[in-house]
Amino acid sequence: MIRKCKQHGYFRGDLCPECDDEGRYVLDDEREERLGRFVSGSLRHFPDDVGLEMDLQGWVDMDILCDIMKKRYKWGTMERLVSLVESDKKGRYEIDGSFIRARYGHSVEVDLVSDYPENDLPYLYYGVSQEEADMLLENGITPVRQCYVHLSTSLDKAMRAASIHTENPVIFEIDAVSAQENGIDIVVVNDDIVLAKSIPAEYISIKEFGE
C-alpha cells in the first residue's frame, strides 16, 4: 500500500513512519506490484519492446513512460509512478527533472560508471552459493544476467541478499582499495549497493563460510 502524508510525502504501509498519520490513499498492494513489475522491466530489461528510447546512462522520458503505462493500466497515473519511486526503500529508481531510470539491475547495456560517485569503502561484500565459491575464487566475479556485478556495502547486507538464493551462502570480501588503485571502476548507487563491471580473483577472499 502506498499512501501520501501531507508533511512527509509518499510512504508504504498504513501509517506515515515519521508522524503516524494515515495519509491519503495512492496505490493498493496489487496495483503496486503490477506497476512495479512493469517499471522494472521497462527500465532494466526491455525498453525497446515497450517503445522507450533509453540513453547510454539508462534515462528515459517520464512522460513517454507514463503514456505507455496508461495504455496497459488505465489507472496508471504520473502521481502513481512518482509515488512508486519516492516510496521505494530500496532506492531502485531515480527521477531527474522529466527523466527516470533504474539505479541498478540492468540486463540491457548502460553506462552507470560515469554518473555515480566512486566507492570510498575499503571493503565490499558478495554472497554466493557454496557450489559457486571455488570457481569464482579462481576466475573472479563477472555478471551473469546483468551488465554489472552488484556488491554489498556490508557483510550483513551481502548475507541477506545471498540468502534469497541459497541457504548457506559463502560471503566474499572484496579489497576495494587495491582494486580501484589498479583501475577497476567501482561506483555507489545507494547505501546498500555498489557496481563494478567485474572483480578479478586477486581482490577476492572468503570472509564468512556458510555451515
C-alpha positions in Angstrom: 0.0 0.0 0.0 1.3 3.4 -1.0 -0.1 6.5 0.7 0.9 10.2 0.9 1.4 12.2 4.1 0.9 15.9 3.6 4.0 16.6 5.6 6.4 13.8 4.7 5.3 12.7 1.2 4.8 9.2 -0.1 5.2 6.1 2.1 4.5 2.4 2.1 2.2 0.9 4.8 -0.8 2.1 6.8 0.8 4.9 8.7 3.5 7.5 7.9 6.7 6.3 9.6 7.6 9.9 10.5 4.3 11.0 12.2 1.9 8.1 12.3 -0.6 10.0 10.0 -2.6 7.6 7.8 -2.2 10.0 4.8 -4.1 9.8 1.5 -4.5 6.5 -0.5 -2.5 6.4 -3.7 -2.0 2.7 -4.7 -3.0 -0.6 -3.3 -0.7 -3.7 -2.9 -1.9 -5.5 -6.0 -1.5 -2.4 -8.3 1.8 -1.5 -6.7 3.1 -4.9 -7.5 1.8 -4.8 -11.1 3.2 -1.3 -11.7 6.5 -2.2 -10.1 7.0 -5.2 -12.4 6.2 -3.1 -15.5 8.5 -0.3 -14.5 11.3 -2.7 -13.6 11.0 -4.5 -16.9 10.8 -1.3 -18.9 13.8 0.5 -17.3 16.0 -2.6 -16.8 15.3 -5.2 -19.4 13.2 -4.4 -22.4 12.8 -0.7 -23.1 12.7 -1.2 -26.8 9.9 -3.8 -26.5 7.6 -1.3 -24.9 8.6 1.6 -27.1 11.0 3.5 -24.9 14.1 5.3 -26.1 16.9 4.9 -23.5 20.1 6.9 -23.5 23.5 5.5 -22.7 23.1 6.2 -19.0 19.7 4.5 -18.7 17.5 7.6 -18.7 14.1 7.6 -20.4 11.5 10.3 -20.7 8.9 10.1 -17.9 6.0 11.4 -20.0 6.6 8.8 -22.6 6.9 6.0 -20.0 3.7 7.3 -18.4 1.8 7.3 -21.7 2.9 3.7 -22.4 1.9 2.7 -18.9 -1.6 4.2 -19.2 -2.2 2.1 -22.3 -1.6 -1.0 -20.2 -3.2 0.2 -17.0 -5.9 2.8 -17.2 -5.3 3.6 -13.5 -1.6 4.3 -14.2 -1.1 8.0 -13.5 2.0 10.1 -13.2 1.4 10.5 -9.5 1.4 6.8 -9.0 4.6 6.4 -11.0 6.3 9.1 -8.8 4.9 7.5 -5.6 6.4 4.1 -6.6 9.8 5.7 -6.9 9.8 8.0 -3.9 8.4 5.4 -1.5 10.8 2.7 -2.5 13.1 1.9 0.5 15.5 0.0 -1.8 16.2 3.1 -3.9 15.7 1.2 -7.1 14.9 4.2 -9.3 15.6 7.9 -9.5 14.0 10.9 -11.1 15.9 13.9 -12.6 13.6 16.6 -13.9 11.5 14.9 -16.6 13.6 11.8 -16.8 13.6 8.5 -14.9 16.0 5.5 -14.7 16.8 2.4 -12.7 19.8 2.7 -10.5 20.9 -0.9 -10.9 19.7 -4.3 -12.1 20.0 -3.7 -15.8 20.3 -6.6 -18.3 20.5 -4.0 -21.2 23.8 -2.4 -21.6 24.1 1.0 -19.9 27.0 3.2 -18.7 26.5 3.9 -15.0 30.2 4.3 -14.1 30.4 7.8 -15.4 27.3 9.1 -13.5 27.7 7.7 -9.9 30.3 8.6 -7.3 33.3 6.4 -6.8 33.2 4.0 -3.9 35.2 5.0 -0.8 34.7 1.9 1.4 37.8 -0.2 1.8 36.0 -3.5 1.7 32.8 -4.7 -0.1 31.0 -8.0 0.1 29.4 -10.5 -2.3 27.5 -13.6 -1.4 27.5 -16.9 -3.4 26.4 -20.5 -3.0 29.0 -23.0 -1.8 28.9 -24.6 -5.2 30.0 -21.4 -6.9 32.6 -20.3 -4.4 35.7 -22.2 -5.7 35.1 -21.3 -9.3 34.7 -17.6 -8.6 37.7 -17.5 -6.3 39.7 -18.8 -9.2 38.2 -16.9 -12.1 36.8 -13.7 -10.5 33.3 -12.3 -10.5 31.5 -11.3 -13.7 27.9 -10.5 -14.4 25.6 -13.4 -15.3 22.1 -11.9 -16.1 23.0 -8.3 -15.5 25.5 -5.9 -17.0 27.2 -5.1 -13.7 28.3 -7.0 -10.7 26.3 -5.9 -7.7 28.3 -5.8 -4.5 27.0 -5.1 -1.0 28.3 -2.4 1.3 28.3 -4.6 4.4 28.6 -8.2 5.5 25.1 -8.3 6.8 23.6 -6.9 3.6 25.5 -9.4 1.5 24.3 -12.2 3.7 20.7 -11.1 3.4 21.0 -10.7 -0.4 22.6 -14.1 -0.9 20.2 -15.9 1.5 17.4 -15.3 -1.0 19.1 -17.7 -3.4 21.0 -20.2 -1.2 20.5 -21.5 2.4 24.2 -21.4 3.4 26.0 -18.6 1.5 29.7 -18.0 1.2 30.5 -14.3 1.7 33.4 -12.9 -0.2 35.3 -9.8 0.9 36.5 -7.6 -1.9 39.6 -5.5 -1.4 38.1 -2.4 -3.0 41.1 -0.1 -2.3 43.5 -2.3 -4.2 41.0 -3.0 -7.0 40.4 0.7 -7.5 44.1 1.6 -7.3 44.6 -0.8 -10.2 41.9 0.7 -12.4 38.8 -1.2 -11.5 35.8 1.2 -11.6 33.5 0.7 -8.6 30.6 3.2 -8.1 28.0 3.8 -5.4 24.3 3.7 -6.5 22.7 3.7 -3.0 23.5 2.9 0.6 23.3 -0.9 0.0 24.7 -1.5 -3.4 27.8 -0.6 -5.4 28.5 -1.7 -9.0 31.5 -2.9 -11.0 31.9 -4.4 -14.4 33.9 -7.3 -12.9 36.1 -8.1 -9.9 39.2 -10.1 -10.7 40.1 -13.0 -8.5 43.2 -11.4 -6.9 40.9 -9.0 -5.0 38.6 -11.7 -3.5 38.9 -13.6 -0.3 36.4 -15.6 1.8 35.0 -13.6 4.7 32.4 -16.0 6.0 31.6 -19.6 5.1 28.1 -20.9 5.5 27.5 -24.0 7.5 
